[in-house]
Amino acid sequence: MNTGFTLVCFAVKEEAGAFEKLARNQPNIRILVTGMGAGNARQSVEAALHNQLPLRLVTAGFAGALAPSLVRGDVVYQLGEGTQLEERLRAAGGIPIQFHCSPRVITTAVEKAQLFASTKAEAVEMESGCIHPLCRAHNVPAATVRVILDTASEDLALDFNRLMTPDLRLDPRKLGLALLKSPTKIGALLELQRQSAGAAKRLADILAQVLF
């Protein structure tokens, strides 16, 4: 039986932090940090749904733009049946799109252009593709609500796929070695961290408008 709370899932704490602060005193909101990628998301969400079914589930966080029309800070969404969030999302400035769920971080503008041409999806992320089927299997309405972190024309500062552990966690040792080899990347990485903090706050504000 579905109970009266919304489960909001983020891949990593950097995505979740701003919303956690806003949702601290909201008894109808629960937050789950799943880890990156389909494997981590599936394991975490399966366990959560087995424990207690929510009224709805929202998979949230960052996304990379594939469509050139999307800019950093745009909040984009894709809804399954029964979420009852469409009107609020549109009123809050959300943009309805199609997502592509990727098994890896898409790091270059060339890769983004290729994905846009082959999938017609407007944005890319790494978890929703497995979360929505799990929710359908449990009759839980699901929504993807994400904020654009990098535009279609941007390369990321580093190839983060090379800096991950096998379970898709950022390896501090690999990151440190990469920055030692290319110290000019430090500035770009700091800028990405600043942009990430701003994007997380923008997403948190929209989620609060929609869910509280």
N, C-alpha and C positions, 0 to 999 in steps of 0.2 A: 504493500500500500504506500503510495506517495504521500509524504508529509510536507508540511508547509514551509519549507525553506528552499532557497536557491543555492546550489553548489557552484562556486566559481573556481575554475581550474586555471592555474598558470603553470608554465613549464619551469620557471626559475624565480628565485626570490627577488631578483632585480625588477621583474615585471610586476610582482605582487605587492611590493612594499608600500607603494603610495595608496593602493586601494585598501590594504590591511588597516592603515591608519584611519581611513574614513569609515570603514565598516566595523570598527571596534565595538561600538554599542548597538549594532544591528542584529537582533536575535534571529532574524529571518535569513541571514547571510552566513554561509560557511565557506571557507577558503581552503583549497587543496593545492599544494605545490607538487607537481607530478614528476618532475625531471623532464629533460628534453627528449624528443623523438617518440615514435609510435610505441616502442617496446616499454619504455618507462611510463608513458601515459596510459597504456592499456592496463598494465599491472596495478597502477595506483587507482585508476578509475574503477576497475573491476572490484577491487577491495572495498572502495567507498560505497559502490552501489550494492554490494553484497551486505554491507553493514546496515544501510538505511537508504531508502529511495527518496530523492528530493522531489520537490514540485517541478523543478526544471534544473538543467545544468547549462552553465555558460563556460565555454572554453575561451579564455582571454589571453592577451599578451601582445607581443610585437609581431609584425608581419613585414615582409619586404614587398615593395610595389613591383608588379610586372607591367601594369598599364601605365604608360607615360603620363596619363591625366592625373594620377594620384600623387599627392605631395606629402611630405613629412608632417605628421600630426593629424592626418585624416583618420577618422575612426570608421572602420568598415565592418560589415557584418553579413552573415548568411544564417538564415533561420530554418530549423526544422519545423515540422507541424506542431502546433499547440503551445508554442512558447508564450504567446500573447505579449510580445515585446515590440512588434513592428511599429506601432504608432508612437511609442515613446522613443524608440531609436531614431526614427525620422525626425521627430520634434527636437531631439538633442543634436541633430546635425549628422547622424550616422549615414553612411552611404552603402546601399545594398550591392554586393558583388558576389562573384564566385571565387573560391579559394582553390589553390593547388596545394596538396599536402606532400611535402618532399621528404625523402629519407635523409637528406643532408642539408647543411647550410648553403644557400645560394649566395655566392660572394661577389660575382662580377656582373657588370652591365650586359656583357655578351651572353652569359647564361640566362639572365632575366629575359632578354629579348628572344632567345630561343624558346624558353618556356612559354612566354606570352603567345608566340606564333603557333606552338604545337598544342597548347591546352586551352587557349582563349580565356584562361583564368586571369583575374586582375591583380591578385596578390598571392604570396606564397608563405606558408608556415609549415610546422612539422608534426602537429599533434591531432588536429581536428579530424583527419581522415579515419582514424581508428576510434575516436571518442564518439562520433555520431552513430556509427553502427552499434556500439555497445549500448548507447542510450535507447536506440530503437528496440533492441532486444529486451530491454527492461521497461518499455513503454514510458520512458522519461523524455519529455520534450527537450531538445538541445539547440543551442545557439552558439555560433562563433562570433565573437566581438573582439576586434583587434585594432591596434593603432599602427599606422605606417611609420616605420623607423628609418628605412632607407628607400630612396626613390629608384625608379627603373634605370636611371642613367648613372647611378652611383656604384662604385666598387667599395666593398667593405675594406677597412684598414688592414685586416689580416685574413688569411684563409683559416678560419676557425676550425674547419674540418681536420686540419693537421695538428690542432692543439687540444684535441679531445682525448679522454680516456675511452676504452671500448664501450663503456656504458653512457657515453655522451655527456660527460662532465668536463668542464674546462680544467686542464692540467696546469697548475701554476708553474711547474718546472719547465714544461714545453713553452709556455708563454714567456717565461723569463729568458730562455735561450733564444727564442725568436726575436725578442726585443734587443738582446745583446748583439745579435747578428745584424739587425736593422734598427739602430737607435732612432733613426728619423721617423719610425712608425709610432714612437711614444706619443708625440703630439696628436697624431690622428686617433690613437686609441683613447686618449684623454677626451678628445672632442666627441668621440662616439659615446663615451660614458656620460658626458654632459647631455648629449642628445637623448640618450636612453632615459635619463632621469626626467627630462622634460616630457618625453613621450609617455612614460609611465604615469605621470601626473595627469596628463591630458586624458588618457584612458580611464584613470580612476575617477575623474570628475564626471565623465560621460556615464560610466557604470553606476555611479551614485545617483545620477539623475534618473536613470532607467530602472534601477532595482530597488531603491529605497522608498 
